[in-house]
Amino acid sequence: MTVHVMPHAGVDAALATACREVLVARAADPGAPLRRIDHDNLRRGVRYRILLPEDVRGNPVLALRMGRLAPAGAEVRTVGNVPTDATVVDGALAMLPGATVRLPSVVGTVVALFEQLWVSAAPLTPCEVTNGAGLSMREQELLALLSAGCTDETAAARLGISVRTVRRMMAAIMTRLGARSRFQAGLKAADRGLLARTA
């Protein structure tokens, strides 16, 4: 098993070898900017998929910074919990906290975990940035759909997200609005003019 600690220069060198795709999962420091080599890779056409914790959406500065990566070619999604920091280069090299691994079984496990989280994660784009009241456009759309009588399943289909993500978003909305129920969250959002129009 090849495991060793890689200095920053080594990380850059490993990232510079990317030809197809780089997977990035950030748990400890989701707001850390991408490295120069990451931007170089994006310009070369290397696909980037970045997985961040859901609470990034509540931080307008971080959400905007990450959302702006989309035009550069990066796909950014958020999920309730990112278990560890990890970067995988072309499915062949996994950089984990304090170690770099090339053993196919270990790299494959890291990739499988990433893919499992990716499927249930919600896309983050510039329009997801929260407004002054702390709700993003997507959250406002969700509230409007549910207030109009849509089920979780219907709202998920209309927004292109999973039912699990709908429920997680609603829990976060209720917390931010200080609501004890979905009904109360809808009332409070309506009072503040936060319900988006639905088609």
C-alpha beads as a LAMMPS data file, in Angstrom:
LAMMPS data file: protein, C-alpha beads

199 atoms
198 bonds

1 atom types
1 bond types

-500.0 500.0 xlo xhi
-500.0 500.0 ylo yhi
-500.0 500.0 zlo zhi

Masses

1 110.0

Atoms # bond

1 1 1 0.000 0.000 0.000
2 1 1 1.511 3.326 -1.055
3 1 1 0.791 5.917 1.631
4 1 1 2.907 8.960 2.314
5 1 1 2.566 12.560 3.362
6 1 1 2.725 14.919 0.410
7 1 1 4.050 18.496 0.729
8 1 1 2.205 21.350 -1.001
9 1 1 4.544 21.219 -4.002
10 1 1 3.766 17.526 -4.306
11 1 1 0.022 18.224 -4.240
12 1 1 0.429 20.709 -7.081
13 1 1 2.525 18.212 -9.037
14 1 1 -0.107 15.498 -8.540
15 1 1 -2.912 17.832 -9.626
16 1 1 -0.897 18.872 -12.675
17 1 1 -1.056 15.263 -13.917
18 1 1 -4.875 15.381 -14.118
19 1 1 -6.198 14.560 -17.586
20 1 1 -9.896 13.814 -17.108
21 1 1 -11.384 14.619 -13.719
22 1 1 -10.617 15.824 -10.217
23 1 1 -12.985 15.079 -7.347
24 1 1 -12.778 17.406 -4.342
25 1 1 -14.556 16.845 -1.018
26 1 1 -14.095 19.491 1.651
27 1 1 -15.206 19.014 5.222
28 1 1 -12.765 20.933 7.422
29 1 1 -12.353 24.137 5.393
30 1 1 -15.054 24.381 2.697
31 1 1 -14.246 28.009 2.002
32 1 1 -10.621 27.419 1.054
33 1 1 -10.001 28.785 -2.441
34 1 1 -8.934 26.481 -5.235
35 1 1 -5.224 26.427 -5.930
36 1 1 -3.722 28.042 -9.021
37 1 1 -3.145 24.576 -10.483
38 1 1 -6.881 23.853 -10.112
39 1 1 -7.726 26.917 -12.195
40 1 1 -5.082 25.896 -14.725
41 1 1 -6.660 22.435 -14.922
42 1 1 -10.122 23.918 -15.461
43 1 1 -8.754 26.013 -18.335
44 1 1 -7.252 22.825 -19.816
45 1 1 -10.695 21.203 -19.759
46 1 1 -10.245 18.944 -16.739
47 1 1 -13.635 18.284 -15.144
48 1 1 -13.928 19.289 -11.474
49 1 1 -16.639 18.067 -9.137
50 1 1 -16.590 19.732 -5.726
51 1 1 -18.604 18.491 -2.747
52 1 1 -19.173 20.851 0.188
53 1 1 -21.199 20.769 3.418
54 1 1 -24.750 22.164 3.255
55 1 1 -24.008 25.031 5.669
56 1 1 -21.949 26.738 2.931
57 1 1 -25.316 27.894 1.545
58 1 1 -25.918 29.950 4.683
59 1 1 -22.707 31.909 4.143
60 1 1 -23.288 34.382 1.277
61 1 1 -19.556 35.009 0.734
62 1 1 -18.680 31.308 0.497
63 1 1 -21.762 30.468 -1.554
64 1 1 -20.980 33.219 -4.052
65 1 1 -17.314 32.234 -4.292
66 1 1 -18.154 28.583 -4.875
67 1 1 -21.116 29.325 -7.120
68 1 1 -18.867 31.358 -9.411
69 1 1 -16.768 28.282 -10.141
70 1 1 -19.513 26.993 -12.458
71 1 1 -18.610 29.311 -15.396
72 1 1 -15.018 28.091 -15.040
73 1 1 -16.221 24.534 -15.606
74 1 1 -16.491 23.227 -12.049
75 1 1 -19.607 21.514 -10.736
76 1 1 -20.299 22.324 -7.086
77 1 1 -22.822 20.506 -4.917
78 1 1 -23.640 20.481 -1.225
79 1 1 -24.686 17.667 1.069
80 1 1 -25.645 17.503 4.755
81 1 1 -22.330 16.039 5.865
82 1 1 -18.989 15.649 4.112
83 1 1 -17.173 12.983 6.167
84 1 1 -13.594 13.917 5.271
85 1 1 -11.399 16.054 3.050
86 1 1 -10.343 14.182 -0.064
87 1 1 -9.054 14.930 -3.558
88 1 1 -9.000 12.235 -6.225
89 1 1 -7.088 12.683 -9.492
90 1 1 -8.314 10.685 -12.509
91 1 1 -9.557 7.885 -10.252
92 1 1 -5.958 6.796 -9.670
93 1 1 -4.631 8.919 -6.790
94 1 1 -6.421 9.902 -3.584
95 1 1 -5.073 12.701 -1.407
96 1 1 -6.485 12.368 2.107
97 1 1 -5.639 14.279 5.300
98 1 1 -1.969 13.516 5.913
99 1 1 -1.649 10.817 3.258
100 1 1 -1.589 10.122 -0.452
101 1 1 -2.852 6.743 -1.647
102 1 1 -2.483 4.998 -5.007
103 1 1 -3.762 1.552 -4.002
104 1 1 -6.715 0.910 -6.383
105 1 1 -8.961 -0.618 -3.695
106 1 1 -8.554 2.384 -1.398
107 1 1 -8.915 4.955 -4.181
108 1 1 -11.952 3.042 -5.435
109 1 1 -13.545 3.189 -1.979
110 1 1 -13.003 6.952 -1.763
111 1 1 -14.485 7.431 -5.245
112 1 1 -17.486 5.208 -4.396
113 1 1 -18.206 7.239 -1.247
114 1 1 -17.902 10.474 -3.214
115 1 1 -20.294 9.209 -5.911
116 1 1 -22.811 8.073 -3.305
117 1 1 -22.833 11.532 -1.709
118 1 1 -22.811 13.285 -5.109
119 1 1 -26.067 11.654 -6.227
120 1 1 -28.005 13.041 -3.245
121 1 1 -26.221 16.414 -3.177
122 1 1 -27.853 19.643 -4.381
123 1 1 -26.176 21.799 -7.072
124 1 1 -24.786 25.159 -5.948
125 1 1 -24.904 28.025 -8.458
126 1 1 -24.689 31.819 -8.089
127 1 1 -28.507 31.974 -7.837
128 1 1 -28.282 29.856 -4.689
129 1 1 -26.666 32.704 -2.766
130 1 1 -28.782 33.720 0.172
131 1 1 -30.504 37.087 0.303
132 1 1 -30.466 39.414 3.287
133 1 1 -33.112 37.318 5.005
134 1 1 -30.969 34.217 4.655
135 1 1 -32.977 32.373 1.957
136 1 1 -31.613 31.501 -1.460
137 1 1 -33.664 31.714 -4.650
138 1 1 -33.894 27.906 -4.659
139 1 1 -35.189 27.910 -1.082
140 1 1 -37.748 30.576 -1.945
141 1 1 -38.889 28.497 -4.926
142 1 1 -39.200 25.427 -2.711
143 1 1 -41.298 27.308 -0.162
144 1 1 -43.541 28.653 -2.908
145 1 1 -44.080 25.180 -4.365
146 1 1 -44.903 23.641 -0.995
147 1 1 -47.168 26.588 -0.101
148 1 1 -48.996 26.013 -3.389
149 1 1 -49.774 22.457 -2.300
150 1 1 -46.982 20.488 -3.980
151 1 1 -45.780 17.324 -2.257
152 1 1 -42.107 16.846 -1.427
153 1 1 -41.860 14.511 -4.410
154 1 1 -43.444 16.994 -6.826
155 1 1 -41.336 19.897 -5.531
156 1 1 -38.186 17.772 -5.854
157 1 1 -39.051 16.922 -9.463
158 1 1 -39.818 20.556 -10.331
159 1 1 -36.518 21.749 -8.827
160 1 1 -34.406 18.869 -10.124
161 1 1 -33.282 17.754 -6.658
162 1 1 -33.887 14.690 -4.496
163 1 1 -36.730 14.336 -1.983
164 1 1 -34.084 13.968 0.696
165 1 1 -32.618 17.330 -0.306
166 1 1 -36.100 18.915 -0.176
167 1 1 -36.528 17.714 3.404
168 1 1 -33.057 18.838 4.404
169 1 1 -33.627 22.269 2.843
170 1 1 -36.959 22.637 4.645
171 1 1 -35.353 21.816 7.976
172 1 1 -32.712 24.504 7.332
173 1 1 -35.366 27.031 6.251
174 1 1 -37.435 26.412 9.389
175 1 1 -34.364 26.934 11.552
176 1 1 -33.436 30.178 9.800
177 1 1 -36.967 31.569 9.958
178 1 1 -37.483 30.461 13.554
179 1 1 -40.491 28.352 12.526
180 1 1 -41.726 25.258 14.350
181 1 1 -43.606 23.837 11.370
182 1 1 -43.617 24.053 7.595
183 1 1 -46.893 25.938 7.740
184 1 1 -45.388 28.545 10.050
185 1 1 -42.306 28.784 7.807
186 1 1 -44.581 29.511 4.837
187 1 1 -46.450 32.203 6.761
188 1 1 -43.262 33.876 7.959
189 1 1 -41.739 33.775 4.464
190 1 1 -44.916 35.255 2.965
191 1 1 -44.950 38.027 5.569
192 1 1 -41.386 38.933 4.604
193 1 1 -42.086 38.736 0.869
194 1 1 -39.762 35.778 0.407
195 1 1 -41.948 33.477 -1.656
196 1 1 -40.808 33.202 -5.255
197 1 1 -43.391 32.999 -8.016
198 1 1 -43.963 29.542 -9.420
199 1 1 -44.832 28.762 -13.004

Bonds

1 1 1 2
2 1 2 3
3 1 3 4
4 1 4 5
5 1 5 6
6 1 6 7
7 1 7 8
8 1 8 9
9 1 9 10
10 1 10 11
11 1 11 12
12 1 12 13
13 1 13 14
14 1 14 15
15 1 15 16
16 1 16 17
17 1 17 18
18 1 18 19
19 1 19 20
20 1 20 21
21 1 21 22
22 1 22 23
23 1 23 24
24 1 24 25
25 1 25 26
26 1 26 27
27 1 27 28
28 1 28 29
29 1 29 30
30 1 30 31
31 1 31 32
32 1 32 33
33 1 33 34
34 1 34 35
35 1 35 36
36 1 36 37
37 1 37 38
38 1 38 39
39 1 39 40
40 1 40 41
41 1 41 42
42 1 42 43
43 1 43 44
44 1 44 45
45 1 45 46
46 1 46 47
47 1 47 48
48 1 48 49
49 1 49 50
50 1 50 51
51 1 51 52
52 1 52 53
53 1 53 54
54 1 54 55
55 1 55 56
56 1 56 57
57 1 57 58
58 1 58 59
59 1 59 60
60 1 60 61
61 1 61 62
62 1 62 63
63 1 63 64
64 1 64 65
65 1 65 66
66 1 66 67
67 1 67 68
68 1 68 69
69 1 69 70
70 1 70 71
71 1 71 72
72 1 72 73
73 1 73 74
74 1 74 75
75 1 75 76
76 1 76 77
77 1 77 78
78 1 78 79
79 1 79 80
80 1 80 81
81 1 81 82
82 1 82 83
83 1 83 84
84 1 84 85
85 1 85 86
86 1 86 87
87 1 87 88
88 1 88 89
89 1 89 90
90 1 90 91
91 1 91 92
92 1 92 93
93 1 93 94
94 1 94 95
95 1 95 96
96 1 96 97
97 1 97 98
98 1 98 99
99 1 99 100
100 1 100 101
101 1 101 102
102 1 102 103
103 1 103 104
104 1 104 105
105 1 105 106
106 1 106 107
107 1 107 108
108 1 108 109
109 1 109 110
110 1 110 111
111 1 111 112
112 1 112 113
113 1 113 114
114 1 114 115
115 1 115 116
116 1 116 117
117 1 117 118
118 1 118 119
119 1 119 120
120 1 120 121
121 1 121 122
122 1 122 123
123 1 123 124
124 1 124 125
125 1 125 126
126 1 126 127
127 1 127 128
128 1 128 129
129 1 129 130
130 1 130 131
131 1 131 132
132 1 132 133
133 1 133 134
134 1 134 135
135 1 135 136
136 1 136 137
137 1 137 138
138 1 138 139
139 1 139 140
140 1 140 141
141 1 141 142
142 1 142 143
143 1 143 144
144 1 144 145
145 1 145 146
146 1 146 147
147 1 147 148
148 1 148 149
149 1 149 150
150 1 150 151
151 1 151 152
152 1 152 153
153 1 153 154
154 1 154 155
155 1 155 156
156 1 156 157
157 1 157 158
158 1 158 159
159 1 159 160
160 1 160 161
161 1 161 162
162 1 162 163
163 1 163 164
164 1 164 165
165 1 165 166
166 1 166 167
167 1 167 168
168 1 168 169
169 1 169 170
170 1 170 171
171 1 171 172
172 1 172 173
173 1 173 174
174 1 174 175
175 1 175 176
176 1 176 177
177 1 177 178
178 1 178 179
179 1 179 180
180 1 180 181
181 1 181 182
182 1 182 183
183 1 183 184
184 1 184 185
185 1 185 186
186 1 186 187
187 1 187 188
188 1 188 189
189 1 189 190
190 1 190 191
191 1 191 192
192 1 192 193
193 1 193 194
194 1 194 195
195 1 195 196
196 1 196 197
197 1 197 198
198 1 198 199
